[in-house]
Structure formats: C-alpha cells, structure tokens
Amino acid sequence: QVQLVESGGGLVQAGGSLRLACAASGRIGSVHGMGWYRQALGKQRELVATITNSGTTDYADAVKGRFTISKDSVKKPVYLQMNSLKPEEAAVYYCQLVQRLRAYWGQGTQVTVSS
C-alpha cells in the first residue's frame, strides 16, 4: 500500500502564503505523477496542480502564476507553494499519487484564508 501524509495547512490572511508538503511512503514503484486537489465545504473536489514523474507540471487556471508544485525526486515530498491566497481558496487540500493506473489519496490538510 501507499500512504500519503499532507502537512503545512493552517490559517493565513488573504494575500498571504502557505507551503504544503506531501510525504509518500509504502510500496512506491512506477509512479506516474502526483498532484494537489482541494475541496471546499459543499463543493466538489477540484484539481489544483499536478506534476509528472518527469517533472511536467499543470495548473488549474485559477492558480496559475500564484501556486507552484515541485518535487525533488519520486520518494521525496511534493510541495505546493501557494502565494496571494484568496478567501475563496479556503478548503481541505488533498495530495494524490498515481501509480500503475491507481490513485492514492492522503487525508488532507485544512487551509483557511481570512479576509
């Protein structure tokens, strides 16, 4: 099995920054990529950013230019640097790992943005 643990969430004022981290452990092998998703209260989970094993990144239009996803290697944490946060971006942020056509999820970390 694969375990994902997110950290770095918290309370930040609008316009502030947070850096989320996702640590993966367990039976990690042919990883296709990892990503961050978020789910606000009463809304569907949505993609924030992804990064493939080769380092190709993709972002939701809403976060382009403000968020950066990065990783050092397959077995190192994946980070999400979030700048200029907006109140509407308050949500539980989830880490995802895709391996052998299967997606694994972490438990999520809460991000609260005060206006």
C-alpha distances in whole Angstrom, upper triangle without the diagonal:
4,7,10,13,17,20,24,25,28,32,34,37,37,38,36,32,29,26,23,20,16,14,11,9,6,5,8,11,13,13,16,16,16,18,19,21,23,24,27,29,30,29,26,23,24,23,24,23,21,21,20,19,23,24,25,25,26,27,29,32,33,31,32,34,33,29,28,24,23,21,22,19,16,14,17,17,18,21,24,27,29,33,36,34,35,35,34,31,30,26,23,21,18,15,14,12,12,11,12,14,11,11,9,11,12,15,18,21,24,27,30,33,37,40
4,7,10,13,17,20,21,25,28,30,34,34,34,32,29,25,22,19,16,12,10,7,6,5,6,6,10,12,11,14,13,12,15,16,18,20,22,25,27,28,27,24,21,22,20,21,20,18,18,17,16,20,21,22,22,23,24,26,29,30,28,29,31,29,26,24,20,20,17,19,16,13,11,14,13,15,18,20,23,25,29,32,30,32,32,31,28,27,24,20,18,15,12,10,9,10,9,12,13,10,10,7,9,9,12,15,18,21,24,27,30,34,37
4,7,10,13,17,18,22,25,27,31,31,32,29,26,23,20,16,14,10,8,6,5,6,9,9,13,15,13,16,15,13,14,15,16,18,20,23,24,26,25,23,20,21,20,20,19,18,18,18,18,21,21,23,22,23,24,25,29,28,26,28,30,28,24,23,19,19,17,18,17,14,12,13,12,13,16,18,21,23,27,30,28,30,30,29,25,24,21,18,16,12,10,10,9,12,12,15,16,13,11,8,8,7,10,12,15,18,21,24,27,31,34
4,7,10,14,15,18,22,24,27,28,28,26,22,19,16,13,10,6,6,5,7,9,11,11,14,16,13,15,13,10,11,12,13,15,17,20,22,24,23,21,17,18,17,17,16,15,16,16,16,20,19,21,20,20,21,22,25,25,23,25,26,24,20,19,16,16,14,16,15,13,11,11,10,10,13,14,18,20,23,26,24,26,26,25,22,21,18,15,12,9,7,8,8,11,13,16,17,14,11,8,6,5,8,9,11,15,17,21,24,27,30
4,7,10,12,15,19,21,24,25,26,23,20,16,14,10,8,5,5,7,9,11,14,14,17,19,16,18,16,13,13,12,14,15,17,19,21,23,22,21,18,19,18,17,17,17,17,19,19,22,21,22,21,22,21,22,26,25,22,24,26,23,20,19,16,16,15,17,16,15,13,12,9,10,12,13,16,18,22,24,22,24,24,24,21,19,17,13,11,9,8,10,11,15,16,20,20,17,14,11,9,6,7,8,9,13,15,19,21,25,28
4,7,8,12,15,17,21,22,22,19,16,13,11,7,6,4,7,9,12,15,18,17,20,21,18,19,16,12,12,10,12,12,14,17,19,21,20,19,16,17,16,15,15,15,16,18,19,22,20,21,19,20,19,20,23,22,19,21,23,20,16,16,14,14,14,16,17,16,14,13,9,9,9,10,13,14,18,21,18,21,21,21,17,16,13,10,8,7,7,10,12,16,18,22,22,19,16,13,10,7,7,6,6,10,11,15,18,21,24
4,6,9,13,15,18,20,20,17,14,10,9,6,5,6,8,12,14,18,21,20,23,24,21,22,19,15,14,12,14,14,16,17,19,23,22,21,18,19,18,16,16,17,18,21,21,24,22,23,21,21,20,21,24,22,20,22,22,19,16,16,14,15,15,17,18,18,16,14,10,11,10,10,12,13,16,19,17,19,20,20,17,15,14,11,10,10,10,13,15,19,21,25,25,23,19,16,13,10,10,8,6,9,10,14,16,19,23
4,7,10,11,15,16,17,14,11,7,6,4,6,9,11,15,18,21,24,23,25,26,23,24,21,17,15,13,14,14,16,17,19,23,22,22,19,19,18,16,16,18,19,22,23,25,22,23,21,21,20,20,23,21,18,20,20,17,14,14,14,15,15,18,19,20,18,16,12,12,9,9,10,11,13,16,14,17,17,18,15,14,13,11,10,12,12,16,18,22,24,28,28,25,22,19,16,13,13,10,7,9,9,11,13,16,20
4,7,9,13,14,15,12,10,7,8,6,9,11,14,17,20,23,26,25,27,28,25,25,22,18,16,13,13,12,13,14,16,19,19,19,17,17,17,15,16,18,20,23,24,27,24,24,22,21,19,19,22,19,17,20,20,17,14,15,15,17,18,20,22,22,21,19,15,14,12,11,11,11,13,15,12,14,14,15,12,10,10,9,8,11,12,16,19,22,25,29,28,26,22,20,16,13,12,9,5,5,5,8,10,13,17
4,7,10,12,14,11,10,8,10,10,12,15,17,21,23,26,29,28,31,32,29,29,25,22,19,16,16,14,15,14,16,20,20,21,19,19,20,17,19,21,23,27,28,30,27,28,25,24,22,22,23,20,18,21,21,18,16,18,18,20,21,24,26,26,25,22,18,18,15,14,13,12,14,15,12,14,13,15,12,10,10,10,11,14,16,19,22,26,29,32,32,29,25,23,19,16,15,12,8,6,5,6,8,11,14
4,7,10,12,10,10,9,12,12,16,18,21,24,27,30,33,32,35,35,32,32,28,24,22,18,18,15,16,15,16,20,20,22,20,20,21,19,21,23,26,29,31,33,29,30,26,26,23,22,23,20,18,22,21,18,17,19,20,22,24,27,29,29,28,25,22,21,18,16,15,13,13,13,11,12,11,13,12,9,11,12,13,16,19,22,25,29,32,35,34,32,28,26,23,20,18,15,11,8,6,5,6,7,11
4,7,8,6,7,7,11,13,16,19,22,25,29,32,34,33,36,36,32,32,28,25,22,19,19,16,17,16,18,21,21,23,21,21,21,18,20,23,25,29,31,32,29,29,25,25,22,21,22,19,17,19,19,15,15,17,19,21,23,26,29,29,29,26,22,21,17,15,13,11,11,10,8,10,9,12,11,10,12,14,14,18,20,23,26,30,33,36,35,33,30,28,24,22,20,17,13,11,8,6,5,6,9
4,6,5,8,10,14,16,20,22,26,29,32,35,38,36,39,39,35,35,31,27,24,21,21,18,19,17,19,22,22,24,23,22,23,20,22,25,27,31,33,34,31,30,27,26,23,22,22,18,17,20,19,15,16,19,21,23,26,29,31,32,32,29,25,24,20,17,15,12,11,9,8,8,8,12,11,11,14,16,17,21,23,26,29,32,36,39,38,36,32,31,27,25,24,20,17,14,11,8,5,5,6
4,5,9,11,15,17,20,23,27,30,33,36,38,36,39,38,35,34,30,27,23,20,20,17,18,16,18,21,20,22,21,20,21,18,20,24,26,30,32,33,30,29,25,24,20,19,19,15,14,17,16,13,14,18,20,23,26,29,31,32,32,29,26,24,20,17,15,11,10,7,5,5,6,9,9,10,14,16,17,21,23,26,29,32,35,39,37,35,32,31,27,26,24,21,18,15,11,9,6,6,5
4,7,10,14,16,20,23,26,29,33,36,38,36,38,37,34,33,29,26,23,20,20,18,20,18,21,24,23,24,23,21,21,18,19,23,25,28,31,31,28,27,23,22,19,18,18,15,13,15,14,10,12,15,18,21,24,27,30,31,31,28,25,23,19,16,13,10,7,4,5,6,9,12,11,12,16,18,18,21,23,26,29,31,35,38,37,36,32,31,28,26,26,22,19,17,13,12,9,9,9
4,7,11,13,17,20,23,27,30,34,36,34,36,36,32,31,28,25,22,19,19,18,20,18,21,24,23,24,23,21,21,17,19,22,24,27,29,30,26,26,23,22,19,19,19,16,14,16,14,11,12,14,17,19,22,25,28,29,29,26,22,20,17,14,11,8,6,5,6,8,10,13,12,12,15,17,16,20,21,24,27,30,33,37,36,34,31,29,26,24,24,20,17,15,12,11,8,10,10
4,7,10,13,17,20,23,27,30,32,30,32,32,29,28,24,21,19,16,17,16,18,18,21,24,23,23,21,20,19,15,16,19,20,24,26,27,23,23,20,20,17,18,18,16,13,15,13,9,9,11,14,16,18,21,24,25,25,22,19,17,13,10,7,5,4,6,6,10,12,14,12,12,14,16,14,17,18,21,24,27,30,34,33,31,28,26,24,22,21,18,15,14,11,11,10,12,13
4,6,10,13,16,20,23,27,29,27,29,29,26,26,22,19,16,14,15,14,17,17,20,23,22,22,20,19,18,14,15,17,19,22,24,25,22,22,19,19,17,17,19,16,13,15,15,11,10,11,12,14,16,19,21,22,22,19,15,14,10,8,6,5,7,9,8,12,13,15,12,12,13,13,12,14,15,19,21,24,27,31,30,29,25,23,20,18,18,15,12,11,9,10,10,13,15
4,7,10,13,17,20,24,26,24,26,26,23,23,19,16,14,12,14,14,17,18,21,24,23,23,20,18,17,14,13,15,16,19,21,22,19,20,17,18,16,17,19,17,14,16,15,12,9,9,10,11,13,15,18,19,18,15,12,10,7,6,4,6,9,12,11,15,16,17,14,14,14,14,11,13,13,16,18,22,24,28,28,26,23,21,18,16,17,14,11,12,10,13,13,17,19
4,7,10,13,17,20,23,21,23,23,20,20,17,13,12,9,12,12,15,16,19,22,21,20,17,16,15,12,12,13,14,18,19,21,18,19,16,17,15,17,19,18,15,16,17,14,11,10,9,10,12,14,16,17,16,13,10,8,5,5,6,8,11,14,13,16,17,17,14,13,13,11,9,10,9,13,15,18,21,25,25,23,19,17,15,12,13,10,8,10,9,13,14,18,20
4,7,10,13,17,19,17,20,21,17,18,15,12,11,10,13,14,17,19,22,24,23,22,18,18,16,14,13,13,14,16,17,19,16,18,16,17,17,18,21,20,17,19,19,16,13,12,10,10,10,12,13,14,13,10,6,6,4,6,9,11,15,18,17,19,21,21,17,17,15,13,10,10,9,12,13,17,19,23,23,21,18,16,13,11,13,11,10,12,13,16,18,21,24
4,7,10,13,16,14,17,18,14,16,13,9,9,9,12,14,16,19,22,24,23,21,17,17,15,14,13,12,13,15,15,18,16,18,16,17,17,19,22,21,19,20,21,19,15,14,11,11,10,12,12,12,10,9,5,5,6,9,12,14,18,21,19,22,23,22,19,18,16,13,10,9,6,9,10,13,15,19,20,17,14,12,10,8,10,9,10,13,14,18,20,24,26
4,7,10,13,11,15,16,14,16,13,11,12,12,15,17,20,22,25,27,26,24,20,20,19,17,16,15,14,16,15,18,17,19,18,20,20,22,25,25,22,23,24,22,19,17,14,12,10,12,11,10,8,7,4,7,9,12,15,17,21,24,23,25,26,26,22,22,19,16,14,12,9,10,10,14,15,19,20,17,15,12,11,9,12,12,12,16,17,21,23,27,30
4,7,9,8,11,13,11,13,12,10,12,13,16,18,21,24,26,28,26,24,21,21,19,18,17,15,14,15,14,17,17,19,18,20,21,23,26,26,24,25,26,25,21,19,15,14,12,13,11,9,7,7,7,8,12,14,18,20,24,27,26,28,29,28,24,24,21,18,15,13,9,10,8,11,12,15,17,15,13,10,10,9,12,13,15,18,20,24,26,30,33
4,7,7,10,13,12,15,14,13,15,17,19,21,23,27,28,30,29,27,23,24,22,22,21,19,18,17,16,19,19,22,22,24,25,27,30,30,28,29,30,28,25,22,19,17,15,15,13,10,8,9,10,12,15,18,21,24,27,31,29,31,32,31,28,27,24,21,19,16,13,12,11,13,13,16,18,15,14,11,12,11,14,16,17,21,23,27,29,33,36
4,6,9,13,12,16,16,15,18,19,21,23,25,29,30,32,31,28,25,26,24,24,23,21,20,19,17,21,21,24,24,26,27,29,32,33,30,31,33,31,28,26,22,21,18,18,15,12,10,12,13,15,19,21,25,27,31,34,32,35,35,34,31,30,27,23,21,18,15,14,12,13,12,14,17,14,14,11,13,13,15,18,20,24,26,30,33,36,39
4,6,10,10,14,15,15,18,20,22,25,27,30,32,33,32,29,26,26,24,25,23,21,19,18,16,19,21,23,24,25,27,29,33,33,31,32,34,33,29,27,23,21,18,19,15,12,11,14,15,17,20,23,26,29,33,36,34,36,37,36,32,32,29,25,23,19,16,15,12,12,10,11,14,13,13,11,14,15,18,20,23,26,29,32,35,38,41
4,7,7,11,11,12,15,18,20,23,26,29,31,33,31,28,24,24,22,23,21,18,16,14,12,16,17,19,20,22,24,26,30,31,29,29,31,30,26,24,20,18,15,15,12,8,8,11,13,14,18,20,24,26,30,33,32,34,35,34,30,30,28,24,22,18,15,13,10,10,8,10,13,12,12,11,13,14,18,19,22,25,27,31,33,37,40
4,6,9,11,13,16,20,22,25,28,31,34,35,33,30,26,26,23,24,21,18,16,14,11,14,16,18,20,22,25,27,30,32,30,30,31,31,27,25,21,19,16,16,12,9,9,13,15,16,20,22,26,28,32,35,34,36,37,36,32,33,30,27,24,21,17,15,11,10,7,8,12,12,13,13,16,17,21,22,25,28,30,34,36,40,42
4,6,9,12,15,19,21,25,27,31,33,34,32,29,25,24,22,23,20,16,14,11,9,12,14,16,18,20,23,25,28,30,28,28,30,30,26,23,20,18,16,16,12,9,11,14,16,16,20,22,25,28,31,34,33,35,37,35,32,32,30,27,24,21,17,14,11,9,6,6,10,11,12,13,16,18,22,23,26,29,30,34,36,40,42
4,6,8,12,15,17,21,24,27,30,31,29,25,22,21,18,19,16,13,11,8,6,10,12,13,15,17,19,21,25,26,24,24,26,26,22,20,16,15,13,14,11,7,10,12,13,13,16,18,22,24,27,31,30,32,33,32,28,29,26,24,20,17,14,11,7,6,4,7,9,10,10,11,14,15,19,20,22,26,27,30,32,36,38
4,7,10,14,16,20,23,26,29,30,27,24,21,19,16,17,14,11,9,6,5,9,10,11,12,14,17,19,22,24,22,22,24,24,21,19,15,15,13,15,12,10,12,14,15,13,16,18,21,23,27,29,29,30,32,30,27,28,26,23,20,17,14,11,8,6,6,7,8,10,10,12,14,17,20,20,23,26,26,30,31,35,37
4,7,11,13,17,20,23,26,28,25,22,18,17,13,14,11,7,6,4,5,8,8,9,10,11,14,16,19,21,19,19,21,21,17,15,12,11,10,13,11,9,11,12,12,10,13,14,17,19,23,26,25,27,28,27,23,25,22,20,17,14,11,8,6,6,7,10,10,11,10,11,12,14,18,18,20,22,23,27,28,32,34
4,7,10,14,17,20,23,25,22,19,16,14,11,11,9,6,6,6,8,11,10,11,10,11,12,14,18,19,17,17,19,19,15,13,10,10,9,12,11,9,11,11,10,8,10,11,15,17,20,23,22,24,25,24,20,21,19,17,13,11,7,5,4,6,9,12,12,11,9,9,10,11,15,14,16,19,19,23,24,28,30
4,7,10,14,17,20,22,19,16,13,11,8,8,6,4,6,8,11,13,12,11,9,9,10,11,15,16,14,14,17,16,12,11,8,10,10,14,14,12,14,14,11,8,9,9,13,14,17,20,18,20,22,20,17,18,15,14,10,8,6,5,7,9,12,15,14,13,10,10,10,11,14,12,14,16,16,20,21,25,27
4,7,10,13,17,18,16,14,10,9,6,5,5,6,9,12,14,17,14,14,11,10,10,10,14,14,12,13,16,14,11,11,8,11,12,16,16,15,16,15,12,9,9,8,11,11,15,17,15,17,18,17,13,14,12,10,7,6,5,6,9,12,15,18,17,16,12,12,10,10,12,10,11,13,13,16,17,21,23
4,7,10,14,15,12,10,7,5,4,5,7,9,12,15,17,20,18,17,14,12,10,10,13,13,12,14,17,15,12,13,12,14,16,20,20,19,20,19,16,13,12,10,13,13,16,18,15,16,17,14,11,12,10,8,6,5,6,7,11,13,17,20,18,16,12,12,10,10,12,9,11,12,12,15,16,20,22
4,7,10,12,9,8,5,5,7,7,10,12,16,18,21,23,21,20,17,15,12,11,14,12,12,15,17,15,13,15,14,17,19,22,23,22,22,21,18,15,14,12,14,13,15,16,13,14,14,11,8,9,6,5,4,6,9,11,14,16,20,23,21,19,15,15,12,12,11,8,9,9,9,12,14,17,19
4,7,8,6,6,4,6,9,10,13,16,19,22,24,27,25,23,20,18,16,14,16,14,14,18,20,18,16,18,18,21,22,26,27,25,25,24,21,19,18,15,17,16,18,19,15,15,14,11,9,9,5,5,7,8,11,13,17,19,22,25,23,20,17,16,13,13,12,9,10,10,10,12,14,17,19
4,6,5,7,7,9,12,12,16,19,22,25,28,30,27,26,23,21,18,15,17,14,15,19,21,19,17,20,20,23,25,29,29,28,29,27,24,21,20,17,18,16,18,18,14,13,11,8,8,6,4,6,9,11,15,17,20,22,26,29,26,24,20,20,16,16,14,12,12,10,10,10,12,14,16
4,6,8,10,12,15,16,19,22,25,28,31,33,31,30,27,24,21,19,20,18,19,22,25,22,21,23,23,26,28,32,33,31,31,30,26,24,23,21,22,19,21,21,17,15,13,11,11,9,7,8,11,14,17,19,23,25,28,31,28,26,22,21,18,18,15,13,13,11,12,11,13,15,17
4,7,10,12,16,17,21,23,27,29,32,34,32,31,28,25,22,19,21,19,20,24,26,24,23,26,25,29,30,34,35,33,33,32,29,27,26,23,25,22,24,23,20,18,15,12,13,12,10,11,14,16,19,20,24,26,29,31,28,26,23,22,19,19,17,16,17,15,15,15,17,18,19
4,7,9,12,14,18,20,24,26,29,31,29,28,24,22,19,16,18,16,17,21,24,22,21,23,23,26,28,32,32,31,31,30,27,25,24,21,23,20,22,22,18,16,15,11,12,11,9,11,13,14,17,18,22,23,26,29,26,24,21,21,18,18,17,15,16,15,15,15,17,19,20
4,6,10,12,16,18,21,23,26,29,27,25,22,19,17,14,17,15,17,20,23,22,20,22,21,24,26,30,30,28,29,28,25,23,22,20,22,20,23,23,19,18,17,14,13,13,11,11,12,12,15,15,19,20,23,25,22,20,17,18,15,16,16,14,16,15,16,17,19,21,22
4,7,9,12,14,18,20,23,25,23,22,19,17,15,12,15,14,15,18,21,20,17,19,18,21,22,26,26,24,25,25,22,19,19,17,19,18,20,21,18,17,17,14,12,12,9,9,9,9,12,12,15,16,20,22,19,18,14,14,12,13,13,11,13,13,14,16,18,21,22
4,6,10,12,15,18,21,23,21,19,16,13,11,9,12,11,12,14,18,17,15,16,15,19,21,24,25,23,25,24,21,18,17,15,17,16,18,19,16,16,16,13,11,13,10,11,10,10,12,12,15,16,20,22,19,18,15,15,13,15,15,13,15,15,15,17,18,21,22
4,6,8,12,14,17,19,17,15,12,10,8,6,10,10,10,12,15,15,12,13,12,15,17,21,21,20,22,21,18,15,15,13,15,14,17,18,16,16,17,15,12,14,12,12,10,9,10,10,13,14,17,20,17,17,13,14,13,14,16,14,15,16,15,18,18,22,23
4,7,11,14,17,18,16,14,11,8,6,5,9,8,7,9,12,11,9,10,9,13,15,19,20,19,21,20,17,13,12,9,11,10,13,15,13,14,16,13,10,13,11,12,9,9,10,11,14,15,19,22,20,19,16,16,14,15,16,13,14,14,13,16,16,20,21
4,7,10,14,15,12,11,7,6,4,6,10,10,8,9,12,11,8,8,6,10,12,16,17,16,18,17,15,11,10,8,11,11,14,16,15,16,19,17,14,16,15,14,11,11,10,10,12,13,17,20,18,18,15,15,14,15,17,15,15,17,16,18,19,22,24
4,7,10,11,9,8,6,5,7,9,12,14,12,12,14,14,11,10,7,9,11,14,14,13,16,15,13,10,11,10,13,14,17,19,18,20,22,20,17,19,17,16,13,12,10,9,10,10,14,16,15,15,13,14,13,15,17,16,17,19,18,22,22,26,27
4,7,8,6,5,4,7,9,12,15,17,14,14,15,16,13,10,7,7,8,11,11,11,14,13,12,9,10,10,13,15,18,21,21,23,25,24,20,22,21,19,16,14,11,10,10,10,13,16,15,16,14,15,15,16,19,18,19,21,21,24,25,28,30
4,5,5,5,7,9,12,15,18,20,18,17,19,19,16,14,10,10,10,12,11,10,13,13,13,11,13,14,17,19,22,25,24,27,29,27,24,25,24,22,19,17,13,12,10,9,11,13,13,14,13,15,16,18,21,20,22,24,24,28,28,32,34
4,5,7,10,12,16,19,22,23,21,20,22,22,19,16,12,11,9,10,8,7,11,12,13,11,14,16,18,21,24,27,27,29,32,30,27,28,26,24,21,18,15,13,10,10,10,13,14,15,14,15,17,18,22,22,23,26,26,30,31,34,36
4,6,9,12,16,19,22,24,21,20,21,22,19,16,13,11,10,11,9,10,13,14,15,13,16,17,19,22,24,28,28,30,33,31,28,30,28,27,23,21,18,16,14,13,14,15,16,18,18,19,20,22,25,25,26,28,28,32,32,36,37
4,6,10,13,17,19,21,18,17,17,18,15,12,10,8,8,9,9,10,13,13,13,11,13,14,16,18,21,24,24,27,29,28,25,27,26,25,21,19,16,15,14,14,15,18,18,19,18,19,20,21,24,23,24,26,25,29,29,33,34
4,7,10,14,16,18,16,14,16,17,15,12,10,10,11,13,13,13,17,16,16,13,14,14,16,18,20,23,24,26,28,27,24,26,25,24,21,19,17,16,15,14,16,18,18,19,18,19,20,22,25,23,24,26,25,28,29,32,33
4,7,10,13,15,13,11,12,14,11,9,7,8,10,13,14,14,17,16,15,12,12,12,13,15,17,20,20,22,25,23,20,22,22,21,18,17,15,14,14,14,17,19,18,19,17,19,19,20,23,21,21,23,22,25,25,28,29
4,7,9,12,10,9,11,13,11,10,9,11,13,17,17,17,20,19,18,14,14,12,14,14,17,19,18,20,23,21,18,21,20,20,16,16,15,14,15,15,18,20,19,19,17,19,18,20,22,20,21,22,21,24,23,27,28
4,6,8,7,6,9,10,8,8,9,12,15,18,19,19,22,20,18,15,14,11,12,12,14,15,15,16,19,17,14,17,17,17,14,15,14,14,16,17,20,22,21,21,18,19,18,19,21,19,19,20,18,20,20,23,24
4,5,6,6,10,11,9,11,12,15,18,22,23,22,25,23,21,17,16,13,14,13,14,15,14,15,17,14,12,15,15,16,14,15,15,15,17,18,22,24,22,22,19,20,19,20,21,18,19,19,17,19,19,22,22
4,6,5,9,10,10,12,14,17,21,24,26,26,28,26,24,20,19,15,16,14,14,15,14,14,17,15,13,17,17,19,17,18,19,19,21,22,25,27,25,25,23,24,22,23,25,22,22,21,19,21,19,22,22
4,6,9,9,9,12,14,18,21,25,26,27,28,27,24,20,18,15,14,12,12,12,11,11,13,11,10,13,14,16,15,17,18,19,22,23,27,29,27,27,24,24,22,23,23,20,20,19,16,17,16,18,18
4,6,5,6,9,11,14,18,21,23,24,25,23,21,17,15,11,11,8,9,9,9,10,13,12,10,13,14,16,14,16,16,18,20,22,25,28,26,26,23,23,21,21,22,19,18,17,15,16,15,18,18
4,6,6,8,11,14,18,21,23,24,26,24,21,18,15,12,12,10,10,11,12,13,17,15,13,17,18,19,17,18,18,19,21,22,26,28,27,27,24,24,23,23,25,21,21,21,18,20,18,21,21
4,6,8,11,14,18,21,23,24,26,24,22,18,16,13,11,10,9,10,12,14,17,17,15,18,19,21,18,20,20,21,23,25,28,31,29,29,27,27,25,25,27,23,22,22,19,20,18,21,21
4,7,10,13,17,20,23,24,25,23,20,17,14,10,8,6,5,6,8,11,14,14,12,15,16,18,16,18,18,20,22,24,28,31,29,29,26,26,24,23,24,21,19,19,16,17,15,18,18
4,7,10,14,17,19,20,22,19,16,13,10,7,5,4,6,9,9,12,15,15,12,14,15,16,13,15,15,17,19,21,24,27,26,25,22,22,20,20,21,18,16,16,14,16,15,18,19
4,6,10,13,16,17,19,16,14,10,8,6,5,7,9,12,12,15,18,18,15,17,17,17,14,15,14,16,17,19,22,25,25,24,21,21,20,19,21,18,17,18,16,18,18,21,22
4,7,11,13,14,15,13,11,7,6,5,6,9,12,15,15,18,20,20,16,18,17,17,13,13,11,13,13,16,18,22,21,21,18,18,17,16,19,16,16,18,16,19,19,23,25
4,7,9,11,13,10,9,6,5,7,8,12,14,18,18,21,24,23,20,21,20,19,16,15,13,14,14,16,18,21,21,21,19,18,18,17,20,18,18,20,19,22,22,26,28
4,6,8,9,7,6,5,6,9,11,15,17,21,21,24,26,26,22,23,22,21,17,16,13,13,12,15,16,19,20,20,18,17,17,17,20,18,18,21,21,24,25,28,30
4,7,8,6,7,8,9,12,14,18,20,24,24,28,30,30,26,27,26,24,20,19,16,16,15,17,18,21,22,22,20,20,20,19,22,21,21,24,24,27,28,31,33
4,6,5,8,9,11,15,17,20,23,27,27,30,32,31,28,28,27,25,21,19,16,15,13,15,15,18,20,20,18,18,19,19,22,21,22,25,25,29,30,34,36
4,6,8,9,12,15,18,21,24,28,28,30,32,31,28,28,26,24,20,18,14,13,10,12,11,14,16,16,15,15,16,16,20,20,21,24,25,29,30,34,36
4,7,9,12,16,19,22,25,29,28,31,32,32,28,28,26,23,20,18,14,14,11,13,13,16,18,17,16,15,16,15,19,19,20,24,25,28,30,34,36
4,7,9,13,16,19,22,26,25,28,30,30,26,26,24,22,19,17,13,14,12,15,15,19,20,19,18,16,16,15,18,18,18,22,22,26,27,31,34
4,6,10,13,16,19,23,22,25,26,26,22,22,21,18,15,14,10,12,11,14,16,19,20,19,17,15,14,13,15,15,15,18,18,22,24,27,30
4,7,10,13,16,20,19,22,24,23,20,20,19,17,13,12,9,10,10,13,15,19,19,18,15,14,13,12,15,14,14,17,17,20,22,25,28
4,6,10,13,16,16,19,21,21,17,18,17,15,12,12,10,12,13,16,18,22,22,21,18,17,15,14,16,14,13,15,14,18,19,22,25
4,6,10,13,12,15,17,17,14,15,14,13,10,11,10,12,14,17,20,23,23,22,19,17,15,14,16,13,12,13,12,15,16,19,21
4,7,10,10,14,16,17,13,15,15,15,12,14,13,16,18,21,23,27,27,25,22,21,19,18,19,16,14,15,12,15,15,18,20
4,7,7,10,13,13,10,12,13,14,11,14,14,17,19,22,25,29,28,27,23,22,20,19,19,16,14,13,10,12,12,15,16
4,5,9,12,14,11,13,15,16,15,17,18,21,23,26,29,32,31,30,27,26,24,22,23,19,17,16,13,13,12,14,15
4,6,10,12,10,12,15,17,16,19,21,23,26,28,32,35,34,33,29,29,26,25,25,21,18,17,13,13,10,12,12
4,7,8,7,9,11,14,13,17,18,21,24,27,30,34,32,31,27,26,23,22,22,18,15,14,10,10,7,9,10
4,5,5,8,11,14,14,18,20,23,26,28,32,35,33,32,28,28,25,23,23,19,17,14,11,9,6,8,8
4,5,6,9,13,14,18,21,23,27,29,33,36,34,32,29,28,24,23,22,18,16,13,10,8,5,6,6
4,5,8,12,13,16,19,22,25,27,31,34,32,30,27,26,23,22,21,17,16,13,11,9,8,9,9
4,6,9,10,13,16,18,22,24,28,31,29,27,24,23,20,19,18,14,13,11,8,8,7,10,11
4,7,9,12,16,18,22,25,28,31,30,27,24,22,19,18,16,13,11,8,5,5,5,8,11
4,6,9,13,16,19,22,25,28,27,24,20,19,16,14,13,9,8,6,5,7,9,12,14
4,6,10,13,17,19,23,26,24,22,18,16,12,11,9,6,5,4,6,9,11,15,17
4,7,10,14,17,20,23,22,19,16,14,11,9,9,5,5,6,7,10,13,16,19
4,7,10,13,16,20,18,16,12,10,7,6,7,4,7,9,11,14,16,20,23
4,7,10,13,17,16,14,10,8,6,5,8,7,9,12,13,17,19,23,25
4,7,10,13,12,10,7,6,5,7,10,10,12,15,17,20,22,26,28
4,6,10,10,8,6,5,7,9,12,13,16,19,20,24,26,30,32
4,7,6,5,4,6,9,12,15,16,19,22,23,27,29,32,35
4,5,5,6,8,11,14,18,19,22,25,26,30,32,36,38
4,5,8,11,14,17,21,22,25,28,30,33,35,39,41
4,7,10,13,17,20,21,24,27,29,32,34,38,40
4,7,10,14,17,18,22,24,26,30,32,36,38
4,7,10,13,15,18,21,22,26,28,32,34
4,7,10,12,15,18,21,24,27,30,33
4,7,8,12,15,17,20,23,27,29
4,5,9,12,15,18,21,25,28
4,7,10,13,16,20,23,26
4,7,10,13,16,19,22
4,7,10,13,16,20
4,6,10,13,16
4,7,10,13
4,6,10
4,7
4
